[in-house]
Amino acid sequence: MKLFKSLLVAPATLGLLAPMSATANEVTINDFNPAEELAVTNSRVDGLEARLNNFEAGGFSETTSASFSVDASIGAIDGDSTSEKTVAAYQFNIGLSTSFTGEDSLDIAIDSGSDSAATADDPLGFDTGSSLQVDGVAYSFPVGGISMLVGFDTDISSAFTGACTYSAFTDYMGKCGTDKSVDVGGGGVTVAGSYAFDSGFSLAGGVSGTSDSSAGIMTKEGDDYYGIEAAYTADSWGVAVAYASDDNAGSAETTYWGVNANYSFDIADISVGFETEETSGTDKTGYFVGLTFPEVGPGSVSLGAGTSANFTDAETEYMIYEASYSYPVNDGMTITPGVFIEEKSGDDLTGVMVKSSFSF
């Protein structure tokens, strides 16, 4: 600010001297008062500084914080005709959070990414679209002992505790085999709440309706979700059980039951998941198991296996396997090389990828 003030003083002083030099032959020593001129200059500078201070104070609230992250990947998938060549992808995320009472939180997610989104068959992609766009707006606040959440483009599971500690390499494995129950989505207009007991037990539930204005919220034409979860968390283990329902916009309803759990041993953490779904009398199941070794050299090793979807007893069950090694280069950068294999009815997919993650 001292340097900035000196830069402001210079033009302000030149502005005072310019009219003086233009009429120098009319000015006498008695007309020139250095103290008065200096006071005027200081007054102008102080006024500008006050305006800048007001701008800085009002431009960004003291209770507002911002976080930034960048993920970049390069790799290839053998067996997938669209990804066999080496490709690169990225995503850039901004998280804004502010509090108005000290107990509430307004959170906004803004994302930008590559051309293609990640899928079970192609985990090399990230968030779609190179332009920055709002990916979710949520406001959480207490009501008595209940933590409430109201959001747009927000999943019901944002209020869930969960019980999976697996450090996943691909997005699908990150759901621990319960991506329709414990990790129930919604993604529309969401209202959810949770209550944590002192014993480590917690309850949560919520509803989410489509954000399509042509269908409306909680109507027969809209796709609506309901979910409820009970979880228990201890020092070295945890378990979560959840029920979810998707009305499929007025067609046959699909219901889900899911459970995931974790246990921490001395050398490794294990996470498991199991999920069932039912639509019009047709039952499907899926499962997952993952191991994370938190101290292997400078980083950690993750090994995971699970069904690629939920399958009926009559269907052929296909699996996904993955292995990765994640190590921090510094406090803000992590490198994760890894491989995955996905079983298919035709050729299996084998992918190799290196992901770099930056947070700042």
N, C-alpha and C positions, 0 to 999 in steps of 0.2 A: 504493500500500500504506500510505503515511502517513495518507491520509485514511481508509482502511478501518480502520487501527489506532485512530484517534481515535474512529471510530464504535463500535468495540468497547469502548474504554475507558469511554465515557460510560455505557452500560447496566451494565457491570461495576461502575463506581463507584457508580451509583444503587442497585445491588443490595446494596452494602456499607452505604450510608447508610440504606437503608430500615429495617432492624432497629434501627439506632442511634436513629433518630427515634422509633420506637415505644416505646423504653424510655429516653428521654432523661433522665427524672428519676432513673434508677438509675445513670447513668454519671457518673463523676467524672473530673477531669482526669488523675488518675493511671492510670485504666483505658484512656485513649486514647493509643495509640502510633502517630503518623503514619508513622514509618519502616516499622513492621511492616505497617500497612494498605497502604502503597504497594507493598511487596514482594509481598503477596498478589495485589494487582491486576495487577502486571506479570507475575506467574507465570501468572495465568489468561489474560492477553492473549497471552503467548508460547506457551502451550499451544495456543490457537486458531490462531495464526499458523503453528505447526508443522504442524498438521493440514491447513491450507489449502495449505501448501507441498508436503506429501506428496501431496495430491490433484492439484495442478497437475503435479507431476513424474510421477506414475504414470498420469494420465488420458490423456496423449498422448505417445507415444514420441518421443525426439529425432530418430530416423531416419525418422519418418513425415511425409509431406507430403501436402497436399490441393490440388487444382486445381478450379476451377469455371468453367463456361462457360454462356452463354445465347445461343441463336439465335432470332430472331423474324423472321417474314416476312409480307409482305402483297402480294397480287397477284391476278391472274385469268388464266384460260385460255380463249381463244376457240376454239370447235369442240368442246369437251367439255361436255356438258349438265350434268354434275355440278359443274363448277368455273367456269362462265362468270361467275357473280357474284363480286364481290371477296371474298376470304376472307383470314383471318389464321391463322397457326400459330406454334408455339413449341416449343422443347425446352430442357431444363435438364439438364446433365451434371455429375456429380461424379466426379473421379478420385482415388483413394486409393492411395498407394504407400509401402511401407516396406521396409527392408532389415535383415536380422538378422546378416549377416556382412560387409557392405560390398561384396560381390560378387554377392549375390542380390537379388531384388526380388519382392515380393508386391504385385500390382496388382489393384484392384477398381474396376469401372465401375458407377456407379449413375445411372440415367436417368429422366427424366420428360418427357412430351411431349403433343402435341395428340391429337385424336381419331382422325386418320387418318395412316397411314404414307406416306412418299413412294414413288411408283412411277414407272416410265418415262413413263406417261401423265399423272401428276400429281406433279411434284416439289415442290409447295407444302407437302406434309406433312412431318412429322418423326417422331421416335420415338413410338410409340403408347402411350397411357395416361397419364392425369393423375397417377396415384400413382407415387411413387418405387419403382423396382424394380431389383434387381441385374441388370446386363446382361452381366456377365462377370467371372470370377475366374481369374487366371493367376499362376503362380509360375515365375520364371525363375532359373536357377542354372547355374554352370559345372561341367562335368565334363571335367577336363583342359583342352584348348583348345576344346571344344565348348560352345556356349551352348544349354542345354536349356530347354524350355518345357512346362509341364503346366498345362492350364486347363480350365475348364468354360464352355460357351457362348463358346468362343474359336475363331477361324478358324486354319487351318493357315498361311495367308499372314502371320500375325503374326510368324512366324519368317523370312519371305522378305525379300530386299533390295529387289526391284523396280527399275525404271529409268524411272519416269514422273515428270516434274517439273511437269506441267501443273496450273495452278491452276483447278480445275473450278468451274462455277457450279451444275450439277445433279449429283445423286448418281451417275447413270449414267455421265456423262463422267468422273467421278473414278476410275473403274476402267480408263480408258485403253483400252477395247476388249478387255480380257483379264480379265473379271470371273469366269470359270470356271477359269482356269489360273494366271496369275501372282497373281491375287487370289482363289485358291480358298478356298471357305468351309469348311463343316463345321458349325461352331457347336455341336457337342456336347461330348463328352469328348475332348480333344485332347492329343496328345503330339507335339512337334516339336523339332527341333534344327538348329543352323546352325554353320558353321565358316568363319571369315574368314581368308584367307591374307594375308600381308604385301604381296603384289603388287596387291591390290585385287580379287582373285578370291574368290568365296564360293560355298559349297554349302549347301543347306538341304533338309529334307524332313520329312514328318510324316504322321500318320494321325489321323482324327477319326471317332468313332462316335456314334451317336444317344444322346441322354441320356434317351430314353424307357425307363422301368424295365420296361415290359411286353415290350419287344423285347430289351433287353440290349445290351451293348457287343460290337461286332464279331461279330454273329450274322447269319444269313441273313435274318432278319426286320427287322433294323435297317438304316438308311441310312448307309453308311460311305464315307468319302472317303480318298483317298491322294494325296499330292502331293510333287513334288521340283522344285527350282529351282537353276539355275546362273546366276550374275550376275557382271558385271565393272563396276567403277566407277572412272573416272578423274577428273581435275580438271574437264574440260569436257564429258564424255560418259559414257554408261553403257548397258549392254544386259543384259537378263535373259531367259532361256529357261526355260519351265516345262512340266511334264507333270502332269496330274491325272486321277483316275479316280473316278467315282461309281457304286457298284454298284446304285443305285436300289432298295434293299431287296429284292434277290433277283431283280428283273426284268432286262431287257436292260441291260448295263453301258454307260455313256457315258464316253468318254475325250476328253481335251482336250489340245491343244498350243497354247502361246501364247508370243509374244515381244513385248516392248516395249523401247523405246530412247529416249534423249534426247540432244540436243546443244545446247550453249549458245553462241550467237553473241554479238557485241558488243551488239546491240540487242534480241535476242529469244532465247527458249528454245523449241525444238521437241521435241515428244514424239509418238511413233507407237506403234501397237499392232496386232497381227494375231493372230487366234485361229481354230483349227479344232476341230470336235467331230465325233465319230462314234458312232452308235448303230445296231447291227444292220445295218451296211453303208451307212447313210445319212450322208453328209458334209455339214457346214454350215461356213460361214466368216463372219467379221466383221472389221471393221477400224476404226481411229480415227486422227485426226491433230489435234494441238492446238498453238497458238502462244500464248506468254505474253510480253508486253512489260513487263518489270519496272519501267520508269521512264517513266511517262507522266503528267506533272504530279505531283501528290502521291501518285498511286497506280499501279496496274498494269492492263493490258488483257489479257483472255483471249478467244481465238477458237478454237472447236472444232467438229469435224464427225466423225460416225461412224455406222455402222449401228446401228439401234435394237435389233438382236438378231443372232444368227448365222442365215444363210439358206442353203438349198440352191441349186444352180444353176437349178433349175426354178422357184423361188419369186421373187416380186417383192421386190426389195430396197428397204427403207425406211430413210431417213436421219434423223438428229437434228443440228440446228445450234444453236449457242449463242454468245452474245457477252455479256461482262460487264465492268464497271469496278469495281475494288475499291480503296478508299482508307481509310487509317487516320485516324480522327478524333483519337485519342490512343493511348497505349500499350495500353489495354485495350478499345478499341472500334473496329470496322471496319464500314463501310457498303458494300454491294455491290448496285447496281442491275444488272439484266440481262434479256435476252430469250432465248427459245428457240423453235424451230420443229421439230415432229416430223411427218414424213410418215406418212399413214395411208391405208388402202384407201378410206376415205370422205373426209370433210373433214380437212385437216391441222390440227394443233393449234398455236396460237400463244400463248405465255405471256409475261407481263410480271410481274416480281417485284422487290421491294426487300427485301434481307436485311440485318439488323443482327446483328452478332456481338459478344458481350462475353466477356472472359476476365478472371478475377480469382482 
